[in-house]
Amino acid sequence: MSECKMLEACPFFNDRMADKPGMAQLYKKNYCMGDSTQCARYMVAEAIGPENVPADLYPNMIQRVGAIISG
């Protein structure tokens, strides 16, 4: 798998997870270096734009994606 195209600009990892490096590495391995299409943040960004991704949306919160996209 290739690296997620949004990884470098993803504020979730570049700001928010600084105090939890172990958890950040786990998420990066599973979502950013794995299948990024399974990341909730990626799904929302692709559907309605990265500016619409909620700051509190974790990569594994797939259950929230539909509601966010539909507004």
GIKA-V337644 format. One record per residue. N is the residue number from 1. RES is the residue in one small letter. PSI is psi in degrees with one decimal (* if undefined). NEAR is the number of other C-alpha atoms within 8 Angstrom. Layout:
[[N	RES	PSI	NEAR] [N	RES	PSI	NEAR]]
This chain:
[[1	m	153.6	5] [2	s	166.5	5] [3	e	142.5	9] [4	c	136.2	11] [5	k	-14.5	5] [6	m	0.5	7] [7	l	-49.2	9] [8	e	-32.0	6] [9	a	0.3	6] [10	c	111.1	8] [11	p	-24.8	8] [12	f	-43.5	9] [13	f	-32.3	10] [14	n	-13.6	10] [15	d	-57.5	7] [16	r	-32.7	8] [17	m	9.9	11] [18	a	-32.4	9] [19	d	-2.8	5] [20	k	64.7	7] [21	p	-34.6	8] [22	g	-45.8	6] [23	m	-40.5	8] [24	a	-42.3	11] [25	q	-38.2	8] [26	l	-46.8	8] [27	y	-43.4	10] [28	k	-43.0	10] [29	k	-46.3	9] [30	n	-36.8	9] [31	y	-43.6	14] [32	c	-31.6	13] [33	m	0.4	12] [34	g	-126.9	12] [35	d	92.8	11] [36	s	-19.3	11] [37	t	-11.2	8] [38	q	1.5	10] [39	c	128.0	13] [40	a	-40.2	15] [41	r	-42.2	10] [42	y	-44.6	12] [43	m	-46.6	11] [44	v	-44.7	15] [45	a	-42.2	12] [46	e	-37.0	8] [47	a	-45.6	7] [48	i	8.3	8] [49	g	143.4	9] [50	p	-25.2	8] [51	e	-14.0	5] [52	n	6.3	8] [53	v	119.6	10] [54	p	141.0	5] [55	a	-29.9	6] [56	d	10.4	4] [57	l	116.4	9] [58	y	155.3	8] [59	p	-28.2	12] [60	n	5.0	6] [61	m	53.8	9] [62	i	-33.9	9] [63	q	-20.4	5] [64	r	-16.6	8] [65	v	-49.0	11] [66	g	-45.3	7] [67	a	-38.9	7] [68	i	-44.7	8] [69	i	-39.3	9] [70	s	-11.3	5] [71	g	*	4]]
